Amino acid sequence: MLFNQLGLSAELLRAVESQGYEEATPIQQQAIPLILNGRDVLAGAQTGTGKTAGFTLPLLQHLQYGTVNRRRIRALVLTPTRELAAQVADSVRTYGQHLPFRTAVIYGGVSINTQIARLKKGVDVVVATPGRLLDHLQRQTIDLSAIELLVLDEADRMLDMGFIRDIRKIMKALPGTRQNLLFSATFSTEIRRLAADLLNSPTEIQIAVHGKPADGIHQLVYPVDK
């Protein structure tokens, strides 16, 4: 299926075309129409399957055609690591290049004051790691009361890294009515418990095959001495 068959706006299709993409991956084909229709989604997808565009593109279209609430944070993406946060933020900027939205990326290990200054200027999308986002909430330097769309990316890794308590604290700062998307490589008991608390009558998508790398990914193991 081609991207221009998924119901995306002309501005988003221009951005996709500029990246040289024409055909959507399986996760994009299944997730994008559901998210555009406002459904909560529980998706099993590994890194390398195109899942970032699978939620970034409909997220941007939601902002484009949603209620005008400029310069308040309307979409939040939580990721387990600063590297993934930076990658997702780059995707938001790339696919949103023809749209007037501002993005802030928030993670630890760098100056929080720079992030506070960025937030004060007003942003539409925040991509964050849970620990640093909770730090901002405790300092009252971020307002999440206008969030319309929440994405948990690589949720299984966030649980493995011990972020579950931080995530639940963050949930309390969000409005009760919002669209929720949860992406995970595996559906453990803990993930399904989190999904039951977070998602509202979700549609489940299963692209990932447990224990199998994404197509095109080659894995090598090098045994070394202790």
N, C-alpha and C positions, 0 to 999 in steps of 0.2 A: 504494500500500500504506500502511495506517495504522500508526502507531507501536505500537499495541497488538497488532499481528500479528507483531512482530519478536522476541518472546520476552523482552522486557525486564521487570524486576521491577516490582512495584506502586509502590515508592518512586520509581523512575526515571520511570515513567509519570505519577505525580502531578506531578513536577517539570516534565516536558515539557508536560503539560496547563496548568500554571500560566503557561507562556510562550506559550500560545495556539497550540501546534503540534499538528496531528492527522495530517497526511500526510507521510511520509518522502520525502526527495529521493532521486534515483537512487543516489547514492553511499552514502547511509545504508541504503537497501534492500539493497544488495549487500554492503556492508562489515560491518554490525552482526551478521548471523547468522554470518558466517565468523569474526569475532573472538570471538563468544560460544562458538564451537566450538573455540577454541584454535588456530586456524590462523594462520600467518604470512601477511601480506598486503602486496603491492606494488600501490599504488593510484595511478592518474593522476587527479588532481582539482585544479581551480583554486580559488582563494579565491572565495567566493560560492556554492559548490555545497553547503554544509552539511557539509563534511568534518570540521569540528571536533567537531560532535555525533556524527558517524559513528564517531569513535574514542573520544571522551570517555564516551559512554553505556556501551558495552561494557567500557571500562576500569574504570569504577566498579562495574559488575556483577561483573567479575572479582574486585575487592577484596571486594565484598559477600559472595560465595559461596565465596571462596577460603580458603586456610589462614589462620587467625587469627594475625597477626603484628603486632599493634597497635603503632603508633608506630615502626615501622621503615619506611624508604622502600621501597615495593613497586612503584611505577610511576614511570617517568621519561619526560617529554616534552621533546625537544630542538627548539628553534625558532631561526630565523636572527636574529631581532631582538627587542629588549625589548618593542616594541609588540605583536608577535604573542604573545610569552610572557605578557604581561599579559592579552591577550584569551583565550588558552587557559585560563589559571588562573581567570579569571572564569567561563568555561564549566564548568570542573570544580566550582567552588563552587555555581554555579546549579543544575546537574543533580544535584549531590550534596547538595542542601539538606536532604533527609530521611534522609541517611546520616551516620554518625559519623566521617567522614574529614577529616583536616587536609591542607591544601595549602600549599606554599611556592613562591614564584616567585623565581627567581634570575637576575639579569642585571647587567651592569656599569653604571657611571655613578652608582651610589648606594652608600651605606655597606655594606661587607661585614660589619661587626660586627652590624648589625641582622639580616642574613640568618643569621649564625652563631647569634645568640640564638634566632631562630625555629627553626632546625634542632635546637638542643639541647632544645627542648620536645617534640620528636618530631613527625614528619609522615609521612603515608602516600603522598602524591603530590608530586613535584617537577617543576615546569615551568621550564626553564632555557635560556639561550643557552650555546653551547659554551665560549666563552672564560672567562666567570665561573665556570662549573661546574668547569672544569679548574683554575682558581685555588683553589677550595675543596678539590679533590682534592689539590693540591700542599701545601696548608696542613693537610691531614688533618682538615678541619672537616665532612666529609660522608662517609657510609658508604653505598656503593651495592651492597654484597655481597648484599642481600636482594631486589634488583630481580627482579620476575616478569614485567613487561611494559614494553617499550621502544617509544617512538614517535618517529620522525624526521619532523617536519612541515616541508613545503616544503624537501625535501632538495636540490632543484636550486638553490635560492637559497643554501643553506648552502655548497654546493660553489662557487658563483660568488663567494661572499664569502671564500673561502679557509679554510673551517673543516674541511677534510677531515682534516688532521693532528690537530687537536684531537679530532675525532670518533673517530678510531682510537685515540687515547690513552684516551679515555673508555671505549671498548669493553673495554679491558684491565682496567678496574676493575669490570666487571659479571660476574655469574655466567654460566657457560657455558650453563646451561639456563634459557631464558626465552622468552616470546612476543615477536615483533618485528613492527612495523608501519612501513612506509615510504610516505609520501605525497609525491608530486612532481607538478608541473604538466607536466613533460616527462620522457621516458625517454631521456636521453642515454647515450652509451657509459659515461661516468663513473658515472652513476646505476646502470646495470645492473651495473657492476663492484662498486660499493658494496653493492648488493642481494645479489649472489652471495656476498659475504663475510659479510653480516649476517643474511640470511634463510634459513630452513630449509624447503625445498620450498614456497615461497610460492604462494598463489593470486593471480593478477594480475587487477586490475580497471582498466578504462580508461574513465573518464568524460570526462576532458579531451580537447578537440580542439586540437591544436597550432596556435597562432596565432589562436585564436578566443576572445574573452572569454566569461566565464560569462553565462548568460542573465540579463537584467535589468541588466547592467553596460554603461554607455555611456561611450565614450572620446572625449576631445577633445584636439586638438593645437593649441598656440599657438606659432607660430614667433616667435622674438624675436631682436633683435640680440645679437651677442656681448658 
